[in-house]
Amino acid sequence: MNPQEKANQLFNKMYKYQLDKRSPVSWKTAIKLATISVDEMIAELQTYSDLESTIIQHGCLVSVIDRLQYWQSVRSELNNL
């Protein structure tokens, strides 16, 4: 999934969550909640002492720096919504 698709997916989940909870639905709130989730992913990846190391994700070997760049792109796409 590309960063724009992931940003939209996270936004839609947060927006739908507000609807399910019968909370006042706010575009800004949904974006903020999705951004908080992405920031947590970025913070977790930044804890690796060696950003050039690899991790296993969904059974595939991926580099930490690639994942970090991916999540930073998702955050950027959220800011564009």
C-alpha positions in Angstrom: 0.0 0.0 0.0 1.5 3.3 -0.9 1.7 6.2 1.6 -1.3 8.1 0.2 -3.5 5.0 0.4 -2.3 4.3 4.0 -3.0 7.8 5.0 -6.5 7.6 3.6 -7.1 4.2 5.3 -6.0 5.5 8.7 -8.1 8.6 8.3 -11.2 6.6 7.4 -10.7 4.3 10.4 -10.5 7.3 12.8 -13.4 9.0 11.1 -15.5 5.8 11.3 -14.5 5.3 14.9 -16.0 8.7 15.8 -19.2 7.8 14.0 -19.4 4.4 15.8 -19.0 6.1 19.1 -21.6 8.7 18.2 -19.1 11.4 18.9 -19.2 14.7 17.0 -17.6 13.8 13.7 -14.7 16.1 12.9 -12.4 15.9 9.9 -9.6 17.6 12.0 -10.0 15.2 14.8 -9.8 12.2 12.5 -6.6 13.5 10.9 -5.2 14.2 14.4 -5.9 10.7 15.6 -4.4 9.1 12.5 -1.3 11.4 12.9 -0.9 10.3 16.5 -0.9 6.6 15.3 1.7 7.4 12.6 3.9 9.3 15.1 3.9 6.3 17.4 5.1 4.1 14.5 7.8 6.6 13.7 8.9 6.9 17.3 9.1 3.1 17.6 11.2 2.8 14.5 13.6 5.5 15.7 14.4 3.5 18.9 16.5 1.1 16.8 20.1 1.9 17.4 21.0 0.8 13.9 18.6 2.3 11.3 20.3 0.2 8.6 19.2 -3.0 10.3 16.3 -5.1 9.0 13.1 -6.3 10.6 10.6 -9.0 9.6 7.2 -7.6 8.7 4.4 -9.8 7.4 7.0 -12.5 6.8 9.3 -10.3 4.7 12.6 -8.8 5.5 12.5 -5.0 5.3 15.0 -2.3 6.3 14.2 -0.1 9.2 15.1 3.0 7.2 12.6 2.1 4.5 9.8 1.6 7.0 10.8 4.9 8.7 10.6 6.7 5.3 7.3 5.0 4.5 5.7 6.2 7.8 7.1 9.7 7.3 5.5 9.8 3.8 2.2 8.6 5.3 2.4 11.5 7.9 3.0 13.9 5.0 0.0 12.6 3.1 -2.2 13.0 6.2 -1.1 16.6 6.4 -2.3 17.0 2.8 -5.8 15.8 3.5 
